[in-house]
Amino acid sequence: MRNIDIVRMICRELGKPESLITYVADRKGHDLRYAIDNGKIQTMLDWQPQMTFEEGIQRTIQWYLENRAWWEKLINA
């Protein structure tokens, strides 16, 4: 999944326009996407994810919205 796809997903979840996205010049070593192959753990340990990436992002965003007082203390310290 490309980084831009994740950022767009977050904007949609928050009801924000994609016009808020600021594009920056690529830098050496800049990842365009992150890819994880969980095939080995699925095969060897019979593991399956409990939710999709999309559901995980939605739940993470919801947690941060519901726990604003907790994380605001960290960034204002």
C-alpha positions as CSV (number, residue, x, y, z in Angstrom):
1,M,0.0,0.0,0.0
2,R,1.4,3.4,-1.0
3,N,1.8,6.1,1.7
4,I,-0.4,8.4,-0.3
5,D,-3.2,5.8,-0.2
6,I,-3.0,5.6,3.6
7,V,-3.0,9.4,3.9
8,R,-6.1,9.6,1.7
9,M,-7.8,6.9,3.8
10,I,-7.1,8.9,6.9
11,C,-8.5,12.1,5.3
12,R,-11.7,10.3,4.3
13,E,-12.1,8.8,7.8
14,L,-11.7,12.2,9.4
15,G,-14.0,13.9,6.8
16,K,-11.1,16.2,5.7
17,P,-10.4,17.2,2.1
18,E,-7.3,15.8,0.4
19,S,-6.3,19.4,-0.3
20,L,-4.8,19.4,3.2
21,I,-2.1,17.0,2.0
22,T,1.2,18.7,1.5
23,Y,3.5,17.0,-1.0
24,V,7.3,17.1,-0.3
25,A,10.2,16.4,-2.6
26,D,11.5,12.8,-2.4
27,R,14.6,12.3,-0.4
28,K,17.2,9.6,-0.6
29,G,15.8,6.5,1.0
30,H,12.2,7.8,1.0
31,D,9.8,4.9,1.0
32,L,6.9,5.2,-1.4
33,R,5.1,2.3,0.3
34,Y,5.5,-0.3,3.0
35,A,5.0,-3.9,2.3
36,I,4.7,-6.8,4.8
37,D,4.6,-10.4,3.7
38,N,2.9,-12.3,6.5
39,G,2.7,-15.5,4.5
40,K,5.4,-17.3,6.7
41,I,3.7,-16.6,10.0
42,Q,0.3,-17.6,8.5
43,T,1.8,-20.9,7.2
44,M,4.0,-21.8,10.2
45,L,1.8,-20.7,13.0
46,D,-1.6,-20.8,11.4
47,W,-2.0,-17.1,12.2
48,Q,-4.6,-14.9,10.6
49,P,-5.1,-11.1,11.2
50,Q,-8.1,-10.2,13.3
51,M,-9.0,-7.3,11.1
52,T,-8.2,-5.6,7.8
53,F,-5.7,-2.8,7.5
54,E,-8.6,-0.4,6.8
55,E,-10.5,-1.5,9.9
56,G,-7.3,-1.1,12.0
57,I,-6.8,2.4,10.7
58,Q,-10.4,3.3,11.5
59,R,-10.2,1.9,15.0
60,T,-6.8,3.7,15.6
61,I,-8.2,7.0,14.4
62,Q,-11.3,6.6,16.6
63,W,-9.0,5.8,19.6
64,Y,-7.1,9.0,19.1
65,L,-10.2,11.0,18.8
66,E,-11.7,9.5,22.0
67,N,-8.4,10.0,23.9
68,R,-7.4,13.5,22.9
69,A,-6.6,14.5,26.5
70,W,-4.1,11.7,26.8
71,W,-2.1,12.5,23.7
72,E,-2.3,16.3,23.9
73,K,-0.4,16.2,27.2
74,L,2.4,14.4,25.4
75,I,2.8,16.8,22.6
76,N,2.4,19.9,24.9
77,A,5.0,18.7,27.4
